[in-house]
Amino acid sequence: MDVNEFRKRGKEMVDFIADYYENVDKAPPMSTVQPGYLYSLMPHEAPEEPESFEDIQRDIETKIMPGMTHWQSSNFFGWYPSNSSFPAMLGDMASSMFNIVGFNWICSPAATELETVVMDWLGKLIGLNSRFMAIKEDGTEGDGGGVIQGTASEAHIVVMIAAREMTIDRLKTNGMGNNDVDLVRHKLVAYFSDQTHSAGQKAANIIGCQVRIIKSDANFRLTKRALQDAICKDKSAGLIPFFVCATFGTTNTAAIDDLSGIADTAESEHLWLHIDAAYAGAALVCPEFRPLAHGIDRAHSFNFNPHKWMLTNFDCSALWVADSTHLVGALSIEREYLPKVKGASDFVKDYRNWQLPLGRRFRALKLWFVMR
């Protein structure tokens, strides 16, 4: 495909997308195909010779479309929404045009700095405390900041790794040697309610810590008293509490945990407090809903998904930390092929040290398009 055919096919694809959105509500929202349907319709090896774009487009309509669940249909109520918008699609197109692998600042300075800017924009838009901002009001760098993850599940993993780093540093500060620290890693325990998203349990499985699932109250909330009781039992058994997740809008019932009470306990017990607001966090754009989130300013980290309720195409999960020291310390690995900027390093963020993968897409573009 040369540039001239790309112009032609690109315009056709935009028309195809526009037609799809104009008519999506007319189609049944759920696919009715049976497992394995596509295997019987497709060749079992990739083609040796190029095929026409018309053939590919025809296959989308006749083979792919029947197997699609139409998440953007107004008749789809299967899960929480995954809203899209035309500005976000255009932002994704621009991201695909640049096709960078933005693991550090020097890979594409604009990609890193735009992410820093729009994450501060978004944090201010939902009323986050200034400690979560990358840039202070006086224009200097702050200790915190935001980063775009792929999903809230990824966010869960990286903040639990940071929490482990924070606890290990505290143990060492209190006189524990490296060998002893290694011997007690298996005693670290994280706290979730029975309503916490499954991402919490998966993150714990990945980092290898113990998990305490706490029964929620009659309103499906994790409470301060229940958390305190669980911590007391675990400390009596010689375990080391290090992390708690509070939820602003649970998946099952949209319940809101006792954020302030949990923050009290996290502070007194030296736990990392993460607030998972994957779905409901977007509601904080409206000031009248912010009293429901009283206590989030005391968290170590906060996460919500613009790709759920804020018109930004998947994937775009916004994570903020109040202090990036432990996150970067835990995930930073230096190699010769990962050059650092020489000289002044103000405003130079290597977001590879804020996430699990090395490479990262230019996701800030679509969020920037949507917010503008």
C-alpha positions as CSV (number, residue, x, y, z in Angstrom):
1,M,0.0,0.0,0.0
2,D,1.6,3.3,-1.1
3,V,0.7,6.7,0.2
4,N,-1.9,7.3,-2.5
5,E,-3.8,4.2,-1.7
6,F,-3.5,4.9,1.9
7,R,-5.2,8.3,1.4
8,K,-8.0,6.5,-0.4
9,R,-8.4,3.6,2.0
10,G,-8.1,5.8,5.0
11,K,-11.0,8.0,3.9
12,E,-13.0,4.9,3.2
13,M,-12.3,3.6,6.7
14,V,-13.3,6.8,8.3
15,D,-16.6,6.6,6.4
16,F,-17.0,3.0,7.5
17,I,-16.5,4.0,11.1
18,A,-18.9,6.8,10.8
19,D,-21.5,4.6,9.2
20,Y,-21.0,2.0,12.0
21,Y,-21.7,4.5,14.7
22,E,-24.7,5.9,12.9
23,N,-26.2,2.4,12.7
24,V,-24.8,0.5,15.7
25,D,-28.1,0.7,17.7
26,K,-29.9,-1.2,14.9
27,A,-27.8,-4.3,15.4
28,P,-28.3,-6.8,18.3
29,P,-25.7,-5.7,21.0
30,M,-24.6,-9.3,21.7
31,S,-23.0,-11.7,19.2
32,T,-24.8,-15.0,18.7
33,V,-21.9,-16.9,17.1
34,Q,-20.7,-20.2,18.6
35,P,-17.1,-20.8,19.9
36,G,-14.8,-21.7,17.0
37,Y,-17.0,-20.0,14.4
38,L,-14.1,-18.0,12.9
39,Y,-11.6,-20.8,12.6
40,S,-13.9,-22.6,10.1
41,L,-14.3,-19.4,8.0
42,M,-10.6,-18.4,7.8
43,P,-7.6,-19.9,5.9
44,H,-5.4,-21.9,8.2
45,E,-2.2,-20.2,7.0
46,A,-1.4,-16.6,6.2
47,P,-1.6,-15.7,2.5
48,E,1.6,-16.0,0.4
49,E,0.4,-13.2,-2.0
50,P,-1.0,-9.8,-1.2
51,E,-4.8,-9.5,-1.1
52,S,-6.9,-6.5,-2.1
53,F,-8.2,-4.1,0.5
54,E,-11.7,-4.8,-0.9
55,D,-11.3,-8.4,0.2
56,I,-10.1,-7.4,3.6
57,Q,-13.0,-5.0,4.1
58,R,-15.5,-7.6,2.9
59,D,-14.1,-10.0,5.5
60,I,-14.6,-7.5,8.2
61,E,-18.2,-7.1,7.3
62,T,-19.0,-10.8,6.7
63,K,-16.7,-12.6,9.1
64,I,-15.6,-10.2,11.9
65,M,-18.7,-8.2,12.4
66,P,-21.0,-11.2,13.2
67,G,-18.6,-12.1,16.1
68,M,-18.5,-8.6,17.6
69,T,-20.3,-7.5,20.8
70,H,-21.2,-3.9,20.2
71,W,-20.0,-2.2,23.4
72,Q,-20.8,1.3,21.9
73,S,-24.5,0.4,21.3
74,S,-26.9,2.3,23.5
75,N,-28.6,-1.1,24.0
76,F,-25.5,-2.7,25.6
77,F,-25.7,-3.0,29.4
78,G,-23.4,-6.1,29.9
79,W,-20.6,-4.4,31.8
80,Y,-19.6,-0.9,32.9
81,P,-19.3,1.2,29.7
82,S,-16.2,1.5,27.6
83,N,-17.1,4.8,26.0
84,S,-15.4,6.1,22.9
85,S,-15.5,9.4,21.0
86,F,-14.4,10.7,17.6
87,P,-11.8,13.0,19.1
88,A,-10.2,10.0,20.9
89,M,-10.2,8.0,17.6
90,L,-8.4,10.9,15.9
91,G,-5.9,11.1,18.7
92,D,-5.2,7.3,18.3
93,M,-4.7,7.9,14.6
94,A,-2.1,10.6,15.3
95,S,-0.5,8.2,17.8
96,S,-0.3,5.5,15.2
97,M,1.2,8.0,12.7
98,F,4.1,8.8,15.1
99,N,4.4,5.1,16.2
100,I,6.9,5.8,18.9
101,V,8.2,3.5,21.6
102,G,8.2,6.1,24.3
103,F,10.1,4.4,27.1
104,N,12.0,7.6,28.2
105,W,12.1,11.3,27.6
106,I,14.7,11.3,24.9
107,C,12.6,8.9,22.7
108,S,10.2,11.7,22.0
109,P,10.2,14.6,24.5
110,A,6.8,15.8,23.4
111,A,5.2,12.4,24.3
112,T,6.6,12.4,27.8
113,E,5.9,16.1,28.5
114,L,2.4,16.0,27.1
115,E,1.6,13.1,29.4
116,T,2.9,15.1,32.3
117,V,0.8,18.1,31.3
118,V,-2.5,16.3,30.6
119,M,-2.3,14.1,33.7
120,D,-2.0,17.3,35.8
121,W,-4.9,18.8,33.8
122,L,-7.0,15.7,34.5
123,G,-6.0,15.6,38.2
124,K,-7.1,19.2,38.7
125,L,-10.3,18.5,36.7
126,I,-11.4,15.8,39.2
127,G,-10.2,17.8,42.2
128,L,-7.1,15.8,43.3
129,N,-4.9,17.3,45.9
130,S,-1.9,19.3,44.7
131,R,0.4,16.6,46.2
132,F,-0.6,14.4,43.2
133,M,0.5,17.0,40.7
134,A,3.8,16.7,38.8
135,I,4.2,20.4,38.6
136,K,3.7,22.7,41.5
137,E,1.9,26.0,41.4
138,D,5.3,27.8,41.3
139,G,6.4,25.9,38.2
140,T,8.8,23.6,39.9
141,E,8.7,19.8,40.0
142,G,6.6,18.1,42.6
143,D,7.2,14.7,44.3
144,G,4.1,13.2,42.8
145,G,2.6,13.0,39.4
146,G,0.4,11.0,37.0
147,V,1.1,8.3,34.5
148,I,-1.2,6.5,31.9
149,Q,-1.3,2.8,32.4
150,G,-3.1,0.3,30.1
151,T,-5.6,-0.8,32.7
152,A,-6.5,-0.5,36.4
153,S,-5.1,-4.0,36.8
154,E,-1.6,-2.8,35.8
155,A,-2.0,0.2,38.1
156,H,-2.8,-2.2,41.0
157,I,0.4,-4.2,40.3
158,V,2.8,-1.2,40.1
159,V,1.5,0.5,43.3
160,M,1.7,-2.8,45.2
161,I,5.3,-3.1,44.1
162,A,5.9,0.5,45.3
163,A,4.2,-0.3,48.6
164,R,6.5,-3.3,49.1
165,E,9.5,-1.0,48.4
166,M,8.2,1.5,50.9
167,T,7.7,-1.1,53.6
168,I,11.1,-2.7,53.0
169,D,12.8,0.7,53.2
170,R,11.0,1.3,56.5
171,L,12.2,-2.1,57.9
172,K,15.7,-1.3,56.9
173,T,15.5,2.2,58.5
174,N,14.4,0.5,61.7
175,G,17.5,-1.6,61.7
176,M,16.6,-4.8,59.8
177,G,19.4,-6.1,57.6
178,N,19.1,-7.2,54.0
179,N,19.2,-10.9,54.8
180,D,16.5,-10.5,57.4
181,V,14.4,-8.5,55.0
182,D,14.6,-11.2,52.4
183,L,13.4,-13.7,55.1
184,V,10.3,-11.7,56.0
185,R,9.1,-10.8,52.5
186,H,6.7,-13.7,52.6
187,K,5.1,-12.2,55.7
188,L,3.9,-9.1,53.9
189,V,0.1,-9.0,53.7
190,A,-2.3,-6.8,51.6
191,Y,-5.9,-6.0,52.5
192,F,-8.9,-6.0,50.3
193,S,-12.6,-6.3,50.9
194,D,-14.8,-9.0,49.4
195,Q,-16.0,-6.3,47.0
196,T,-12.5,-5.2,45.7
197,H,-11.9,-5.8,42.1
198,S,-10.2,-9.1,41.2
199,A,-7.3,-7.0,40.0
200,G,-6.2,-6.8,43.6
201,Q,-5.9,-10.5,44.1
202,K,-4.1,-10.9,40.8
203,A,-1.6,-8.2,41.7
204,A,-1.0,-9.9,45.0
205,N,-0.5,-13.3,43.2
206,I,2.1,-11.6,40.9
207,I,4.2,-9.9,43.6
208,G,3.9,-12.9,45.9
209,C,2.4,-11.4,49.0
210,Q,-0.2,-12.7,51.4
211,V,-3.8,-11.5,51.0
212,R,-6.5,-10.8,53.6
213,I,-10.0,-10.6,52.2
214,I,-12.2,-8.6,54.7
215,K,-16.0,-9.0,54.8
216,S,-17.8,-5.8,53.8
217,D,-20.6,-4.3,55.9
218,A,-24.3,-4.3,55.1
219,N,-23.7,-1.6,52.5
220,F,-20.9,-3.5,50.8
221,R,-18.3,-1.2,52.2
222,L,-14.9,-1.8,53.7
223,T,-14.9,-0.1,57.1
224,K,-12.2,1.2,59.4
225,R,-13.2,-1.2,62.2
226,A,-13.1,-4.3,60.0
227,L,-9.7,-3.3,58.7
228,Q,-8.3,-2.6,62.1
229,D,-9.5,-6.0,63.4
230,A,-7.9,-7.8,60.5
231,I,-4.6,-6.0,61.0
232,C,-4.5,-6.7,64.7
233,K,-4.9,-10.4,64.1
234,D,-2.2,-10.5,61.4
235,K,0.3,-8.6,63.5
236,S,-0.4,-11.0,66.4
237,A,0.5,-13.8,64.0
238,G,3.8,-12.2,63.1
239,L,2.7,-10.9,59.7
240,I,3.6,-7.5,58.3
241,P,0.7,-5.4,56.9
242,F,1.9,-3.2,54.0
243,F,-1.0,-2.3,51.7
244,V,-4.7,-1.6,51.6
245,C,-7.0,-0.9,48.7
246,A,-10.1,1.2,49.2
247,T,-12.6,1.4,46.4
248,F,-14.5,4.4,45.2
249,G,-17.4,2.7,43.3
250,T,-17.1,-1.1,43.5
251,T,-17.7,-3.2,40.5
252,N,-20.6,-5.2,42.0
253,T,-22.7,-2.4,43.5
254,A,-20.8,1.0,43.0
255,A,-20.4,1.1,46.8
256,I,-17.9,3.6,48.3
257,D,-15.6,2.3,51.1
258,D,-15.0,4.2,54.3
259,L,-12.2,6.2,52.7
260,S,-11.4,8.5,55.6
261,G,-11.5,5.7,58.2
262,I,-9.3,3.5,56.1
263,A,-6.9,6.5,55.6
264,D,-6.7,6.8,59.4
265,T,-5.7,3.2,59.8
266,A,-3.3,3.3,56.9
267,E,-1.5,6.2,58.5
268,S,-1.3,4.7,61.9
269,E,-0.2,1.3,60.6
270,H,2.2,2.6,57.9
271,L,0.2,1.0,55.1
272,W,0.3,2.2,51.5
273,L,-3.3,3.3,50.7
274,H,-4.4,2.9,47.1
275,I,-7.8,4.1,46.0
276,D,-9.3,2.2,43.0
277,A,-11.9,4.5,41.3
278,A,-11.7,2.8,38.0
279,Y,-15.3,3.4,37.0
280,A,-16.7,6.0,39.4
281,G,-13.7,8.3,39.4
282,A,-14.9,10.2,36.3
283,A,-17.9,11.4,38.3
284,L,-15.4,13.6,40.3
285,V,-15.3,16.0,37.3
286,C,-18.6,17.2,38.8
287,P,-17.8,19.1,42.1
288,E,-21.1,18.1,43.6
289,F,-19.9,14.5,43.8
290,R,-16.6,15.2,45.5
291,P,-17.9,15.0,49.1
292,L,-18.5,11.3,48.4
293,A,-14.7,10.9,48.0
294,H,-13.7,12.6,51.2
295,G,-10.3,11.2,52.2
296,I,-8.8,10.6,48.8
297,D,-6.3,13.4,49.4
298,R,-4.7,11.2,52.1
299,A,-4.0,8.2,49.7
300,H,-0.6,7.3,48.4
301,S,-2.1,6.5,45.0
302,F,-5.3,7.0,43.1
303,N,-6.5,5.5,39.8
304,F,-9.5,5.8,37.5
305,N,-10.2,4.9,33.9
306,P,-11.0,7.6,31.3
307,H,-11.7,4.7,29.0
308,K,-14.7,3.8,31.0
309,W,-16.8,6.9,31.5
310,M,-14.8,9.8,30.0
311,L,-15.0,9.2,26.3
312,T,-11.4,8.1,25.8
313,N,-11.0,5.0,23.7
314,F,-9.4,2.0,25.4
315,D,-6.8,1.8,26.7
316,C,-6.3,4.8,29.0
317,S,-6.0,4.2,32.8
318,A,-5.0,7.3,34.8
319,L,-2.8,6.6,37.9
320,W,-1.4,9.2,40.3
321,V,1.1,8.8,43.1
322,A,1.6,11.4,45.8
323,D,5.4,10.5,45.9
324,S,7.0,8.7,43.0
325,T,10.2,7.8,45.0
326,H,9.2,4.2,45.9
327,L,7.6,3.5,42.5
328,V,10.6,4.7,40.5
329,G,13.0,3.1,43.0
330,A,11.3,-0.3,42.6
331,L,10.9,-0.3,38.8
332,S,14.1,1.5,37.7
333,I,16.6,-0.6,35.9
334,E,19.5,1.0,34.0
335,R,21.1,-0.4,30.8
336,E,23.5,1.0,28.2
337,Y,20.7,1.1,25.6
338,L,18.4,3.2,27.9
339,P,20.3,6.6,27.8
340,K,19.7,9.3,30.3
341,V,19.6,13.0,29.5
342,K,22.8,14.6,30.4
343,G,22.9,17.8,32.4
344,A,19.7,19.3,33.9
345,S,17.1,16.7,34.5
346,D,14.2,18.9,35.6
347,F,10.9,17.8,34.0
348,V,12.6,14.7,32.5
349,K,10.5,11.7,33.4
350,D,11.3,8.2,32.2
351,Y,7.8,6.7,32.4
352,R,9.2,3.2,31.8
353,N,10.1,3.4,35.5
354,W,6.4,4.1,36.3
355,Q,5.0,0.9,34.7
356,L,5.6,-2.8,34.0
357,P,6.6,-2.8,30.3
358,L,9.5,-1.0,28.8
359,G,7.8,0.4,25.7
360,R,4.7,2.5,25.7
361,R,2.3,4.1,23.2
362,F,1.6,7.8,22.9
363,R,-1.7,7.5,24.7
364,A,-1.6,11.0,26.0
365,L,-2.6,12.3,22.6
366,K,-6.1,10.9,22.6
367,L,-6.7,12.1,26.2
368,W,-5.5,15.6,25.1
369,F,-7.8,15.5,22.1
370,V,-10.8,14.6,24.3
371,M,-10.1,17.2,27.0
372,R,-9.7,19.9,24.4
